[in-house]
Amino acid sequence: MHSHPEAADTLIAGAMLYDGTGAPPVERDVALRDGRIAAIGNLSNWIAEDLIEADGRALAPGFIDVHTHDDTHVVRSPQMLPKLTQGVTTVIVGNCGISASPVTLAGEPPDPMNLLGERDAFRYPTFAAYVEAVNAAQPAVNVAALVGHTALRNNHMDRLDRAATPAELDAMRAQLEEALTHGALGLSSGLAYASAYAAPTEEVMALAEPLAAAGALYTTHMRSEFDAILEAFDEACRIGRHAHVPVVVSHLKCAGVNNWGRSTEVLAALEHARQLQPLGCDCYPYDRSSSTLDLKQVTGDIEITVTWSTPHPEQAGKCISAIAAEWGVSQREAAQRLLPAGVIYHNMSEEDVRRILAHPATMIGSDGLPNDPLPHPRLWGAFARVLGHYTRDVQLLPLEEAIRKMTSLSARRFGLYGRGEVHRGYHADLVLFDPQRVRDAATFERPQQAADGIDAVWVNGVLSYRDGASTGRRAGRFVARERGGPSSPIAAGGAPHAF
């Protein structure tokens, strides 16, 4: 026993601790020192500069948003309020084949790279330049990054409606390898988009080949989330097997009225594939999606709400059906006139959303679009909505399981060592919240609302958000992919890529 008290920077006393692994909560005190978790237990003999009485509220690892498009936002708006206010302490950028780096533009950014901003937002010709910019901006959350397949195509091809030539593919691979040496997590693709749809499976397979040696992974916005979803899923699996890397299916959903109810079938395919290879998925807790406007999806059988339109900014917030009626044209013609534009598609069934969300292989990702003037509420609300609506109110999952899907599952899958769980020696990324009060306040009408019930957030041991306000202290940093070395927690017992 210590006769003299131990000292900490911060002591969180009397918390119901959810360690992130899915284990039931236990009442504990947690001490933070030098950005790490220094001790967990009954720490009544400790002294600290900052004492926080948790009063039995939930203390969990900071949430990891595995699916973001915050690439340029972390530099331009480093306070990162949409994420910090819902307890997110790490964002993964570069999803869906679109990344801010490495990018060199010839003209305007091709769709959907324009989701990350206008031409002036793309100023990172190398991945190393992006890492440097993130660290210089000192965002309030940690940032880890994937490299987008579409971004690489844009850098080396004169047009994107064809397959890459062998020479172009070599140039793309060299750029991906450079990014991997600077800590990129892996490769992402967005094969559903026109800018990558012409890429044959073989192109992605060849590009994915350097990933295994780097301990990296492949994530994909699949070629289809509509009727051909099983074929698209099979393609994603084949790419992972070819490259010998884990696969993450982005924002798994059954889109389009014809597909409603097929989540049973899709999850059965996922279960089967998981016996053969490391594979997982993420989802956001809403039955509407959001992206750039795709004319193929303007069929008249679902409602589509406009979030922005370059030629017609005044139409934001209205449905295409209403705009078409106002203009006296077909929905298709109205959509054509609105381009380029961003929209929300009312394209999923609640039953499918719940089934996918509850599946043990599913992580939580917001897929929020921070540059949209009228964003989908998932940007500000996704994590709080899982905790409040789906966990407490609907009782779809136990709280410890909801937390696991936002923390350890994500950290293990993406190789973010020393994060996603509450253990001694781990980085002190933590969130204190009230399970009875936590709820998403963001709505489709008023999407930019901070969540309720998130009481305190620490990033790398620094109190960054408290009682509904940012503290102004920003302690996030770029997090490079690490190989599980002898000193990593993985080597000490956890399995890497625990899919």
N, C-alpha and C positions, 0 to 999 in steps of 0.2 A: 504493500500500500504506500502511496505517496503521502508524506507528511505535509509537504507544501503543496498549495493548489497549482494546478496546471493553468496556463494562460492561453486564451484563444482570441482571435479577432472578433468572432461572432459566436454566440451561444444561442441555439434555438431550443427552448426548454418546453417539455411536456407536449410533444407532437405525437399524433398518430402517424407513425412512419410506414409509408408504403415504399419498399425498397426498389420497386421497378420490375422485380422478377415474376410477379404474379402471386407471391406469398401473401397471406393475410397480414393486416397491419399489426404493429406492436407499439406500445407507448415508449418513446425514447427521447433523450436529449441528443442533439447533434452539435458538435463543435467544428468551426471552420478556422483554418489558419493558412496564410500564404496561398489562398486560392484553392486549397484542397480540403477534403473532409478529414479532420484531425482525429476525431473520436466519435463513437456512437455508444450510448448506454445511459446509466444514471450518472450524470456529470455534475452532481450538486457540489462537488469539491473544486469545480473549475471556476476561473474568473474570466470575464471577457469585457472588451471595450464596448461591445454592442450586445445587449441581452434582449432577445425577442421571446415573449411568452406566447407559445402557440395555443395554449388553452384547449388542447385536444383536437385542434384542427388538423387536416391532412397535410403531411409534408411528403413530397414526392420528388424524384429526379426531375430536372427541367425537361419539358417536352421537346421532342425532336421532330421538326416538321420535315418529313422526308420528301415532300413534293411541293416545291415552291418555284416561283418565277421571280424571285427577289434579287436576281443577278445584279441589276444596275441599282436597284432600290437600296441595297445595303451600303452603297457608296454615296448615293444622292440624298438619302434620308436615313442617316445612320442611327437615329433614335429608334427606328424600327418598332414604332408603337403598335401597329396591327398585330405583331407577333408577341412582343414583350407583355402586352396587356392580357394575353390569354395563357401566359406561363411558358411560352416557347423560348428556349435558350439556345437552340441550334437550328439553323435552316440549311437544307440541302438545295443548291441551285443547279441550273443547267439541265433541267428536265425536258422531256418531250422532243429531244433532238435540237433544242434551241438553247444556246448558251451565249453569254456576253463575251466569252473568250474561248479559244483564240479566234478572233474575227478580224478580217479586213474586208470592208465593203467596197464594191465598185460603184454602187448607186444607193438607192433606198434599201433598207433591210427587207428581204423577201418575207412574205407571209409564211408562218406566224412569228418570225423573229421580231416583227414590229410590236409584239406584245411586251417586249423588253424595253421599248422606247423608240424614239426617232433615230435618224442616222447619227446624230451627235452623241448618243448614249454608248455607241460602240467604239471604244477607244483602247481596246486591249488586244493588240495584234498577237501577243503571246500569252500563254497561261500564267507565266511568271509575272507579267505586267499586271494581271488581274489580282494575283495574290498580294502583290505590293500595294495596289490601290485599296484593297480591302483592309489591310493592316494599317495603312495610312489614315483611312476614314474612321478607324476604331468604332465599328458598329456596336450597338448594345447587345447583339447576339452573336454567337459563333457562326461561322460560315464554312461549309464544305461544298465542294463543287464537282459536278459531272461535266463531261465534254459532249456537246451536241453533234450528232451525225449531220444534221442539216447545216449547222454552222460550218463544219468542215467542208461540206459539199459547196457551200457558198464561197468559201475561200479559194477553191481550186477549179471550179467549173464555170463555163461561160453561160450555161443555162441548166436549170434544175429538172427539166421534164424528160431526162434521159438517164441511162446508167452511167456511172463513172468509168472512164477508160483505165487500163492498168496503170498508166503513168499518173493519172489523177489520184487513183487509189493509193499509190506509193506515197504521194505527197501528203495525202490525208493521214495515212498511218504514221508518217514521220512526225506530223504535228501532234497526233494523239500521244505518241511515245514521249515527246517532249513534255506534254502536260502531265503524263503519268509520273515522270521523274520529279515533277514539282508538286506531287501530292494529289492529283485528281483522283476522284473515287472510282471513275470508270467512264463508260460510254453510254449515252442515252440516245434513243431514236424516237422519231415521231412519224412513223410510216403512213399514218392516215392522211397526212397533209400533202397537198399538191407538190410542195418543195422536196418531198422525199418519196412520194408514192411510186415514182418511176425507178427507184433503186431496187434491183432484184435482191432476193434473199442472199445470194452469193456475195453481193457487195458488202452487206452488213457483216456477214460471216468473216470475210477477209479482213475487214476493218477491226473486228473484235479479237482477232488472233493475238495481238500484243497484251491483252488484258490479263491473261492467266499468270504470266510471269511476274506481273506487277501486283498480284493479289487483288485485282480490281474486279468490278462486276458490270453487268449489262442491264440497263433499265429501258423499258419501252412503252411508249404510247402506241399500242398495237395498230396494225394496218387496218383493222376494223373492230368497232365495238358494237356493230349492228348485226345483220343476218349472218355475215361470214366470221363471226367472233371465234368459233372453234378452230377454223382454219388459221386465223391470225394467231391464236394462242399456240397452235402447233408450230407455226413459224418461229415464234419467240423461243419456244423450247428447243427447236432445232439449232438456232443460233447459239444458245447457251451450251448445248452439248458439243457443237462443233468447236467452240472456243474453250471448252472446259472451264466455264465460269458460271457463278450464280446468276440467276435472272430475277428481276423484279418487274412485275406487270404494273404499270402506272394506272392510277385511278380506275381500277377494275369496275366495270359497269355493264349492264345490258341496255344499250341505247336503242331508242326507236320503239314505237308501239308494238310492232310485230315481235319484238324480242322480250317483252315483259313476261316475267315468270321463268325465264331461261337460266336464272342464276343457279338453280339446282344442278342443271346440266353442266354449266361452266365450272362450278365448284367441284363437281365430280371429276371433271377433266384435270383440274388443278390438283386434287387429291392423288389421282393416279400418277400424274407427272412428278409429284413430290417424292414418290417412291424411287424414282429413277435419277433425279438430279436436284440440286439445291435451287429452290424456287419459292417466291413469295409475291405479295401484292400489297398495294396501298389503296385506300379509298377516302373520300370525304363524305361527311354525314348529311348529304342533301340529295333530293331527287331531281335537281336541275343542274345542268352543266353550264360552263361558260368558256368561250373561246372567240376566235375571229369568226366572222360570218362566212359560212360555206354554202354556196348555192345548192349543192347536192342535198342539203338537209332542209331546204325550203320546200316541203311537200304539201303543206296545208294540214297535216294531221296532228301537229303539235303547235303550241303557242311558242313564239320566239320574241323575246324582249331585247330591244337595242340598248347597248350600254354606251356606245360611242359610234360616231360616223364622221369620217373626214369631210365629205361633201355636205352632209346634213347634220351638223352637231345639234341642231334644235330638236331632232327626233329622239334623242337619248331618253330612255325611260318609257318609250311607247312600244307597243307590240307591232310586229310587221303587218299583221292582219288589219290593224287600225290605220296604219300608215298607207297601206294599199287602198283601203276604202276612201281615205281622205284624198289621195291622189287620183282615184278612179282608174287604177291599174291592177294587174294580177299581183299576187304576193311575190312571185318570182321576179317580175319586172321591178317592183318596189325594192326588193333585195338587191338587185343589180345596180339600181341607182344609189343605194346607200354605201356601196363598197368604196374603199376599204372600211370595214366596220367591226365592232365587237358586239357579241350578243350573249344572252342567256337562253339556253334551250330547255324547255320543260319536257325532258325526254326520258325520264326513268320512272319505274314504279317503286313506291315506298317499300313494298315487300322484298324486292330484290336488294334495295339499299340495306335493309336490316340484315338480310341473310349474309351478304358479303361483309358487312361491318362486324358481324358476330363471329365470323370464321377465325379460328386461331392463327392462321397464317397472315391475316390482314393487319398492316400497320396503318396509322393515321397520317394523312398528308392533306394540307389545305387546298393545294392547287390554286391559291389566291392570286389575283392579278393586280398588283399594287399600282400599276400605271393607268388602270381603267378609271375614268372620272366617276362612274357609278358602278363600283365593283360588286361582284357576287358576294353575299355576306360571309361566305366561307373564309375570306381574307382575314376578317376580324373575329369570326365566331366558331370556326371548326372544332377546336379542341374543347372549348367550353360547352359546345353543343353535345359532344360525345359524353362529357362528364355530367352535365345537367339533364338534358333531354333524354338521351338514350340510356344512360346508366341509372340515374336516380328516378326520373319520372316514368319512363317506359320499362325500366328494369330488364333491358335487353342483355346487359352484361353486369357481372359484379365489378365494383370499383377497382379492385386490384388488377383485374384483367384489362379493363379500359386503360389503366395507367401503363400496364406492360406493353400494350400496343403502341404507346406514344413514347416509350423510353427504352427499355432493355432490348426489345425485339428489333427496334430500329438501329440502335447503336451496334448491336452484334452483326446485323445484316450488312451494314455499311462500313464495318471496321472502324468505328469511332471508339477506340480503346479508352478506358478510364472515364467513360460517360454513360449515361442511361441507367445507372444503378447507384444506390446509396451504399457505399462501402468506404472503409478507411483508405485513404490514399487516392481516392478518385477525385476528379475535378469537382469543385463545389458549385455545380449547376443545380439549383433547387427551386421548387415552387411550393409556397404555403397557401392553401386554399380551404374554403369552407364547403364541404360536400353538400350541405343543406342549401347554401345560397348560390353556388356556382351556376351560371347560366349564360347563354349567348344572348346579347342584346341586339346584335346586328340583324337587320331584316332586309328583305329585297327592296323595300321602299326607302329605308334609312340604314344603309349597309355599314357606314363608318362609325360604329358604336363599340366602345370597349366592353369586354365581358364583365359580368358581376361576379363577386365572390373570390377573385384572385387577390389575395392579400399582400403577398410579398414574393419577389422573384430575385434570386441571386444568380449572377453569371460569373463563373470563375471566382467565386467567393465574394463578389462585390454586390451589395444590395442595390439593385437597378430600378426596381419598381416597388412602390409600397402604398397601400390604401388608396388605389385609384390614381396615382400620379407617378410619373417617371421621377427618379431621384436626380436625373441629369448625369449620373455616372455611367459611362459606357465601357464595358470590360470584355466585349467579344473580340474574337480574333479569327484569322483563317485557320481552319483545322485541316491538316494534310492527312491523307490516307496513310495509316501506319501498317507495316507488316507486323504480325504478332511475334515479337522477339521474346527472348527469355524473361525480360523484365515486364512484359505486358501481362495484364490480368488474364488474358486468354490462355497464355502458356501456363498460368497458375491454376488452370482448371476449367475455365469456360471454353466453349468450342468456337472457333472463328466461323463466321457465316452460319450462325445457328439459325437455319431456315425453318 
